[in-house]
Amino acid sequence: MTTLEPELRALDLRGSGPILTVDVEEWYHNCWVPEYIDPSRRPPLIEELDWLLPELVDWLEEAGRTATFFVLGEVARRVPARIRGLVRAGHEVACHGDHHYRVGDLSLGDFRADIERAKACLEDLLGAPVRGYRSPEWSLRRVGNPRLLEVARAGFDYDSSLAPFLGAGRLGNPSHPYAIRWREGTELWELPPFPLSRRFGLPAGGWTGRVASDRRFEKALTRQLEEFGTAVWVVHPWELLDRELPGDLTGMARLIHDLGRRGFRQVFRRRLQAHAWRSIGQVAGGRSREAREPNPERLNGAWGSEGGR
């Protein structure tokens, strides 16, 4: 076993129940459009998280559900009151990187700087440790990626990036939760998103989850829960827009964003009501390196009236 070939150990999370996660990014944070991802090249674009997040929080409150929100650093700096409001509403905030770059496009040093900058931004904003990380577009891909060890070294307790899917991940990745331990003694929990189809490597989130019937979704979710005790579902705020996106996307970027999105608001709310969704923090609470309550002074004015700032 080399430094980059860690030991894997399946986690026993029986009885934990389903987990809801939200990737907090704008509609234009799409890796298929590099000029939208890079802030230095990005043209003026309509931004909607300032009102989408409060709407989603209201739905979760009505249903009595909690979630883990993976937040980009650049988003947190733009709408800090909205991010503080997530914690005030009882949800967990985790890290989605500072910008929405595929991590393979960054050198090891640049990747380390990106996640450290985002983690520090979120922790300063919330006054509490940020325990989890998810790479943009599942771009860590595999256990042997040296950047995964950097995630653990940066002080994260868990990752949710190693998708067992074709394209956005790797088909050979485990679909169950597991612990990753490197020879140096560093350990990280991995909580991958659950598949709609293991055989074909299709995710239960994204466009395949949007076009799937409730029956197909329930069958996959039930199987995951029965076998592994938990299942991680992924949604994006822009998926809940039941209308055209506010800007131009073409090709694969448009397909990923538009397929199955019409009517998904109602589908999402049905699925939200049907199960007792929880945050990763509630399931993996014993993994905390530092148990500390958020600083309430940092969380005041969560749903501010001035553009969420």
N, C-alpha and C positions, 0 to 999 in steps of 0.2 A: 504493500500500500504506500503510495507516494503522498506528499502533502496535499495534492489536488485530487486524490482518490480516497475520499473519506469512507468511513463505515456508515451504513444505513441501518436503522432499527425502527421497525413498525411501532407506531404509538397505539396504545389501547385507549380509545376515546369513546367507548361504548356508553350510550345514554346521553351523549353531549347534545345531540340534536342538530338541526340544520343551521348553517351560518350564512348570513347575507353580507356581501361586500359590495362597495360602491367605489368605482374609480372616478375620482373628482377631477374631471378635465372638461374642457370646452369641446364643442363639436369639431373644431379645427385641429385638435391635438391628434393628428392622424399621421403615422409614420410613413404613409405612402405619399405624403405631400411635404417634402423636406422644407420648403420655404415657409410653411405654416408652423413647423416645429421650432425652427430657429428664430428666437425673438429679434435678432439683428436683421433678418430678412423678411419678417412677417409684415404683410400689408395691413392697413386698418381693417379689422374684422369685427362683426357683431359678437358680443359676449353675453351669455345668458345664465351663467351659474348664479348670479346675484339673486335671481328670482326662482330658478329651478331648485336650488338647495332648500330654501324654506318650504316650498311646496312638497318636496320629498319628505322632509322632516315631519310635516303635518300628517302625511299619509302614514308614516311609521308610528307616530303618536296615536293616531286613530286606531290602528291595528294592534297597538301594544307591543311593537317589535323594536329590536335594536339591531345595529349594523356596525361594521367597520368601514370607515371611509378612508381610502388611500388617496392622499392629497398631494398634488404637485406643489413644490415650493413656490413657483411663480404665481400659482393661484392663491396660495395662502397670503402672499405679500399684497395681492391685488384686492382680495375680499377677506381681510382678517376677521371681521366681526362674524361673517358667515361660518368660518371655521371654528371660532370659539363657540358659536351657537350649537354646533354639532355636539360638543362635549357637554354643554349645558343641558341639552336635550337627552343626555344619557348614552350617547354613542361613543365609539372609539375612533380616534384619529390615528392613522398610520401613514407611512411615507410612500410616495409614488415616484420619488426622485425629484430633482429640482426643475428640470425641463423634460419634455417627453421624447428624449432621444432613445433610439435603440442602444442598449448598453454595449453591443458589439461594435458600434461606431465610435466608441470612446476608448481611449487608452486606459490602462489599468489605473494610472494616476488621475486621469480626468474623471473616471468613474468614481473613484474614491472621494475626490473633491466634490462631485455632484451630490452623492448621498449624504456626505457629512454636512454640506451646506444646507440641504433640505431638512435634515434631521435637526440641526441647530435652529433653523428658522421656525420649525413647528414647535419645538420644545420651548423656545423663547416666547412664542405666541401663547402657548397653553400653560406654561409653568409646570409641566409634568413630562416624564419620560415618554418618548414615542418608541414603541416596542416592535412594530412590524414594518416590513418592506414588501413592495411588489414592483417589479421592473415594468417599465412601459412596454406594451405589446408582448408580454411574457418573454422578453428578449434575453433573459439569462439562459433559457433553453435547457441546460443540462447540469447535472450535479458536478461534473468535472470542470465547469467554467471557473477560472480563477477569481472572477468577480464575486462569486457566491461566498467564498471565504472572506472577501473584503466586507460583505454585508454583515457577517458574524463579527468580524473584528471591529466594525463601526459601532457595535453595542446593541444591535437588534437581537431580539429574542426569537423571532420567527420570520419566515419568508413565505410568500404565496405567489411564486413566479413560475415554478417548474410544471407547466401545464402538460398533461398527457395527451396532447392533440397534434394532429398533422398541421404543419404550417406555423401556427402560433404556439410552438412548444416542441415536444418530441414524443413520438408515439410510445417509446419505451419507458417513459417516465412513470413511476408508480402513481396510481390514482388514489391511493390511501395516504393519510397523514403519517409522517415518519420523522425521526430525528436524524440529523446529519452530524457526525462527529469526526473532526480532523485529528491527525496524529498529535498536533500541538496542544490538544485538549479543548479547542474551541468547539462549541456545539450550537446548532441552530435547528429549530423545528421547521418542517416544511408542511404547509397546508395547501395542497394544490386544488384548483377548481375541479368540480366533478364533471364527468363526461355524460353527454346525452347518449353516446354510443362508444363503448370502449373498442369494439371491433374496428370501427371506421375512424376512430379518433376525432369525434365531433363534440364540441363543447356544449354544455347546457346553457351557457351565456352567449352573448353576441347574437349574430343573425340566425345561427342554427337554433338557438333557444327561442328566438322570437317567432320563427316560422313553425316550430314544433307544436303539436296539439297539446292541450293540457294533459291528456291521457298519456302521451309519450313522455312528457316532462315528469309526471308523477311516477311513472314506472321506473325511470332512471333514478329519480330521487329516492324512492323507496328502496331500490336495490342498494344504493350507496349507503343509506342509513342502516339497513339491516346488516350489511357486511362490515362496515367500518365505524358505525356509531355517529358519524357526522358527514356533512356534505357542504362544500363551499360554493355558493352561487355568486355570480358576478353580474352587475348591471352598471350602466353609465347614465348620468342624468339626461344627456341628449337623447337617449333611447326613448324617453318618456314624452318626447315632443310628437304630438299627433298631427303634424303638418310638415311642410317642406322645411329643410334646414335653412338657416338664414344666410348661407353663403354657397359658393360654388365648389363642388367636388366632382371629379370625373373618374372614370375607369374603376379600378378595384376599390379605391377610397369611397366612391359613391355606392358601390354594391354593398360593401361592408356596413355602411351607415344607413342605407335606405331599405334593404331587404327585410320585410316583416315588421317594419316599424309602425306602419299604419295600424291603429287599434291596439298596439302593445301596452298603452297606458292601462286599459281595462284588464288585459291579460296579467300584467304585473300586479295590479291591485288584487286580483283574484288569488294569485299565487302567494301574495303577501299575507292575505287573510287565512289561507289554508294551512299554514304551518307556523310554528312558534320560532321564527327566525331569531338568531342571537348574533352577537359580535364574536370575533375571534378572541378578543380579550376575555370574554366571559367563559369561553371554553378552555383557553390556555392560561387561565389566571395564575396557576401555580408556577408558571415559567418566568414570572417577573423578576428581573434582576434587582429592581428597586421598587418596592410598593410605596407609592406616594400619591396622595390625592391631588388633583389639579388645584392650582392657586385660584380661589374664587375671584380675586381682584383682577386676574387676567381675563376672566370670562364675562365680566359685566358688559351690558349693552350688546348682547349677542346678535339680535336682529335689528341692528341700527337702521335708521331711516335715511342715511346718507350713502346710498349705494353699497351698503354692506361693508363699509370701510371702518 
